[in-house]
Each structure stands twice: as C-alpha cells, then as structure tokens.
C-alpha cells in the first residue's frame, strides 16, 4: 500500500536499496566516508532522469539537508546503534522491541529528508540534461565524494554503479 507521501524519489530509493548488496554498499560508504545515503540516492535518482549536477549544486543540496541530518537523522541513528549494543543485556526482549521502534523513527526521519530533497527538485530543478544516465550517476557520485574530501571505497562505489546499471537496464 502506497503512502500519499511516497515521492518518486522515495519509491526509487526503496527499489534501489532492495537490490542485491546495495544496502551494504551504501552503509559502508556512509560509515567510511561520512556520506549521506539520502543524498547518494537523490544523485542517482536525478541521474536516472538524465541529469548531471555541478559541484556547486551538490554543495547546495548538502547544505539544504545538513541541519535535519545532524539534528534528527544522525541522533536517532546513534540511539538505535546504542540499543543494538545493549542487546547483550538481560533485558534483551524489551530493548529489541524498543530498538525496532527507533528504527521505524529513523526510517521516517530519512523519508522526511527525502521529501525535502524532492521538494528542492520541484522548486528549483538541479542539473543539466545529459544523454547517458550511467555517466551522470558516476559523475554525480564522484563530485559528491570530492566535496566530502573522503574517498568512497572503490569496491563499494563500483557496487552502486553496477546496481544502478542493472536498475536502468530493467526499465
């Protein structure tokens, strides 16, 4: 059942995230490079619509989500990760139940962040039109990586691009 708040970006993200190994690759990039998974998904979604962004545009995207990411998403994620460590305690079952509720909150916070991103695209579209979505995806991610000044692990970067290629081939 679709939620009326499901944007095309959210639906793309759910489908892409479910692809083999994508979740592991995204989380590894998030942890190693401090990348925002929602921004990665947004950049790939834009690329799937044949849009390549400049570093200035990506920098603007980063700034537009930074407060929400830092003050909401990351705070909830840290609570969930702490609870995961607490599963070794004698109170495993109630902690597990609580952790699952916190995980749902984290997903909701990320969905709201994606709604912010989608609204950005509606209000002032980013990117220049290109003919090759794969090249746009690679270049969008490379630019983001360069702005972060933290390289993405090459095998994880390639995993995302391969999954992106598979997604496009399936269309």
C-alpha positions in Angstrom: 0.0 0.0 0.0 1.4 3.3 -1.0 1.6 6.3 1.3 0.4 9.5 -0.3 3.7 11.0 0.9 5.7 8.5 -1.3 7.6 10.6 -3.7 9.1 9.3 -6.9 12.5 9.7 -5.2 11.3 7.6 -2.2 10.0 4.8 -4.5 13.2 4.8 -6.5 15.2 4.6 -3.2 13.2 1.7 -1.9 13.6 -0.3 -5.1 17.3 0.5 -5.5 18.0 -0.2 -1.8 16.4 -3.6 -2.2 18.8 -4.6 -5.0 21.5 -7.1 -4.1 24.3 -5.7 -1.9 23.2 -2.1 -2.3 22.3 -1.7 1.3 25.7 -3.0 2.4 27.5 -0.7 -0.1 25.5 2.4 0.9 26.1 1.8 4.6 29.8 1.1 4.1 30.1 4.4 2.2 28.1 6.2 4.9 30.4 4.9 7.7 33.7 5.2 5.9 33.2 8.5 4.1 30.5 10.2 6.2 28.3 10.4 3.1 24.6 10.9 3.4 22.8 7.9 1.9 19.8 10.0 1.0 22.0 12.4 -1.0 23.6 9.4 -2.8 20.1 8.1 -3.6 19.0 11.6 -4.7 22.0 12.0 -7.0 21.4 8.6 -8.6 17.7 9.3 -9.0 18.5 12.6 -10.7 20.9 10.7 -12.9 18.2 8.1 -13.8 16.3 11.2 -15.1 19.4 12.1 -17.2 20.6 14.9 -15.0 24.2 15.6 -14.1 24.9 18.1 -11.4 27.7 20.6 -10.8 29.7 20.6 -7.5 28.0 23.9 -6.7 24.6 22.3 -7.0 25.6 19.3 -4.9 27.1 21.6 -2.3 23.8 23.4 -2.1 22.0 20.1 -1.7 24.3 19.1 1.2 23.7 22.5 2.9 19.9 22.2 2.5 19.8 18.9 4.4 22.6 19.4 6.9 20.6 20.6 9.9 17.9 17.8 9.5 20.6 15.2 9.0 22.7 16.3 12.0 20.0 17.1 14.4 17.4 14.4 13.7 18.6 11.5 11.5 22.0 11.0 13.0 20.7 11.5 16.5 18.1 8.8 16.0 20.6 6.5 14.3 23.0 6.8 17.3 20.3 5.8 19.7 19.5 2.8 17.5 23.1 1.8 17.3 23.5 2.1 21.1 20.4 -0.1 21.6 22.0 -2.7 19.3 24.9 -2.8 21.7 22.6 -3.2 24.7 21.0 -6.4 23.2 23.6 -8.3 25.2 22.0 -7.3 28.5 19.4 -9.3 30.5 16.7 -7.0 29.1 17.2 -8.2 25.5 13.5 -8.6 24.6 12.2 -5.1 25.7 15.4 -3.5 24.3 14.9 -5.3 20.9 11.3 -4.1 20.8 12.3 -0.5 21.6 15.2 -0.7 19.0 12.7 -1.7 16.3 10.5 1.3 17.2 13.6 3.6 17.0 14.5 2.0 13.6 11.0 3.0 12.4 11.6 6.5 13.6 14.9 6.6 11.7 13.2 5.5 8.5 10.5 8.1 8.9 13.2 10.8 9.5 15.0 9.7 6.4 11.8 9.7 4.4 11.1 13.3 5.5 14.7 14.2 4.5 13.9 12.7 1.0 10.7 14.8 0.9 12.9 17.9 1.5 15.2 16.7 -1.4 12.3 16.0 -3.7 10.8 19.4 -2.9 14.1 21.0 -3.9 13.8 19.4 -7.3 10.2 20.6 -7.7 11.0 24.2 -6.6 14.3 24.7 -8.5 15.4 21.8 -10.6 19.1 20.8 -10.5 21.4 19.5 -13.2 22.0 19.8 -16.8 20.4 17.3 -19.2 22.6 14.6 -20.5 22.3 11.6 -22.8 23.9 8.9 -20.6 22.4 8.2 -17.2 25.3 5.9 -16.2 27.8 8.6 -16.8 25.6 11.1 -15.0 25.4 8.8 -12.0 29.1 8.2 -11.8 29.9 11.9 -12.2 27.3 12.9 -9.6 28.8 10.5 -7.1 32.4 11.5 -7.9 31.5 15.1 -7.4 29.8 14.3 -4.0 32.8 12.2 -3.0 35.2 15.1 -3.8 33.1 17.6 -1.9 33.2 15.3 1.2 37.0 15.0 0.7 36.7 11.4 1.8 37.1 8.8 -0.9 34.4 6.1 -1.2 35.8 2.6 -1.0 36.3 1.7 -4.7 34.6 -1.7 -4.4 31.5 -0.1 -2.8 31.4 2.7 -5.4 31.5 0.1 -8.2 28.8 -1.9 -6.5 26.5 1.1 -6.6 27.2 1.8 -10.2 26.7 -1.8 -11.2 23.4 -1.9 -9.3 22.4 1.4 -11.0 23.2 0.0 -14.4 21.1 -3.1 -13.6 18.2 -0.8 -12.5 18.4 1.2 -15.7 18.6 -2.0 -17.8 15.4 -3.2 -16.2 13.5 -0.1 -17.2 
